[in-house]
Amino acid sequence: MIDHHVRSELAIAAYFTEHNIPFSCVDHFLPTCKIAFPDSEIAKTLSMKQTKLSYILQDGLAFEENIFISNVCRSQKFSIVIDESTDISVTQVLAFVVRYF
């Protein structure tokens, strides 16, 4: 069972990704949550900056999603859309979308 602290970090990371919010905003988001919810024990213990957010997404959520997508592609017909780019820090990024029915 995942504790509330970890679940909150995963939810925040997923929210930032789903809504295409720049990772730099997380540096100000969590301190704002601590001010907005002073009585929340979970908010008091949260700590996340851009590096941790990136780690959670790349090595946590993305890893699990890759396993799930691999299993789906083995048993169903699918199509792939690929987008490759290089970001400002010269890090190569490869994004892909798998559509299946």
TORKOL-6334 format. One record per residue (C-alpha): residue in one letter; residue number from 1; x, y, z. Coordinates in Angstrom, 2 decimals, padded with zeros to 5 digits. Example, Ala and Ser with C-alpha at 12.3 -4.5 7.8 and 13.67 -1.06 7.14 Angstrom:
// residues 2
NODE  res    n       px       py       pz
NODE    a    1   012.30  -004.50   007.80
NODE    s    2   013.67  -001.06   007.14
This chain:
// residues 101
NODE  res    n       px       py       pz
NODE    m    1   000.00   000.00   000.00
NODE    i    2   001.39   003.39  -000.98
NODE    d    3   001.37   005.95   001.84
NODE    h    4  -000.31   009.34   001.43
NODE    h    5   002.99   011.20   001.06
NODE    v    6   004.13   009.13  -001.95
NODE    r    7   000.63   009.10  -003.45
NODE    s    8   000.56   012.92  -003.25
NODE    e    9   003.93   013.24  -005.01
NODE    l   10   002.79   010.89  -007.77
NODE    a   11  -000.47   012.82  -008.21
NODE    i   12   001.36   016.16  -008.42
NODE    a   13   003.85   014.76  -010.94
NODE    a   14   001.05   013.32  -013.07
NODE    y   15  -000.87   016.61  -012.89
NODE    f   16   002.13   018.63  -014.08
NODE    t   17   002.60   016.25  -017.01
NODE    e   18  -001.06   015.91  -017.97
NODE    h   19  -001.54   019.68  -018.12
NODE    n   20   001.86   020.39  -019.72
NODE    i   21   002.92   022.69  -016.87
NODE    p   22   006.63   023.67  -016.90
NODE    f   23   008.63   021.76  -014.31
NODE    s   24   010.04   025.04  -012.97
NODE    c   25   006.59   025.84  -011.53
NODE    v   26   006.86   023.00  -009.01
NODE    d   27   009.52   025.01  -007.14
NODE    h   28   006.79   027.50  -006.18
NODE    f   29   003.77   025.18  -006.14
NODE    l   30   004.58   023.11  -003.05
NODE    p   31   005.48   026.08  -000.83
NODE    t   32   002.14   027.57  -001.89
NODE    c   33   000.38   024.35  -000.88
NODE    k   34   002.01   024.52   002.55
NODE    i   35   000.70   028.08   003.00
NODE    a   36  -002.75   027.28   001.61
NODE    f   37  -003.18   024.12   003.73
NODE    p   38  -001.34   024.84   007.02
NODE    d   39  -003.27   022.18   008.93
NODE    s   40  -002.44   019.38   006.46
NODE    e   41   000.23   016.97   007.71
NODE    i   42   000.75   015.70   004.15
NODE    a   43   001.35   019.21   002.76
NODE    k   44   003.87   019.90   005.54
NODE    t   45   005.98   016.87   004.58
NODE    l   46   005.97   017.35   000.80
NODE    s   47   009.23   018.41  -000.80
NODE    m   48   009.78   018.38  -004.54
NODE    k   49   011.82   020.45  -006.95
NODE    q   50   012.34   020.10  -010.70
NODE    t   51   014.90   017.31  -010.36
NODE    k   52   012.69   015.12  -008.19
NODE    l   53   009.68   015.76  -010.44
NODE    s   54   011.70   014.70  -013.48
NODE    y   55   012.96   011.59  -011.67
NODE    i   56   009.44   010.55  -010.61
NODE    l   57   008.19   010.87  -014.18
NODE    q   58   011.13   009.31  -016.02
NODE    d   59   012.14   006.54  -013.64
NODE    g   60   008.81   005.96  -011.92
NODE    l   61   005.66   006.55  -013.94
NODE    a   62   007.26   006.21  -017.38
NODE    f   63   008.94   002.91  -016.44
NODE    e   64   005.65   001.38  -015.28
NODE    e   65   003.78   002.70  -018.33
NODE    n   66   006.39   001.22  -020.66
NODE    i   67   005.79  -002.23  -019.16
NODE    f   68   002.02  -001.82  -019.50
NODE    i   69   002.25  -000.61  -023.13
NODE    s   70   004.64  -003.44  -024.03
NODE    n   71   002.17  -006.01  -022.72
NODE    v   72  -000.71  -004.42  -024.63
NODE    c   73   001.27  -004.32  -027.90
NODE    r   74   002.05  -008.03  -027.63
NODE    s   75  -001.62  -008.98  -027.66
NODE    q   76  -003.43  -006.28  -029.69
NODE    k   77  -003.10  -004.38  -032.95
NODE    f   78  -001.70  -000.88  -032.47
NODE    s   79  -000.29   002.18  -034.21
NODE    i   80   002.53   004.48  -033.11
NODE    v   81   003.12   008.24  -033.50
NODE    i   82   006.68   009.39  -032.73
NODE    d   83   008.05   012.87  -031.97
NODE    e   84   011.79   013.39  -031.45
NODE    s   85   013.30   016.67  -030.28
NODE    t   86   016.19   018.17  -028.35
NODE    d   87   015.41   020.47  -025.42
NODE    i   88   017.28   023.59  -024.33
NODE    s   89   019.76   021.57  -022.22
NODE    v   90   020.69   019.50  -025.31
NODE    t   91   018.93   016.45  -023.90
NODE    q   92   017.39   014.31  -026.60
NODE    v   93   013.73   013.50  -025.99
NODE    l   94   011.71   010.85  -027.77
NODE    a   95   007.98   010.88  -027.17
NODE    f   96   005.61   008.35  -028.63
NODE    v   97   001.90   007.69  -028.56
NODE    v   98   000.52   004.18  -028.87
NODE    r   99  -003.09   003.87  -030.00
NODE    y  100  -004.83   000.57  -029.53
NODE    f  101  -008.39  -000.70  -029.49
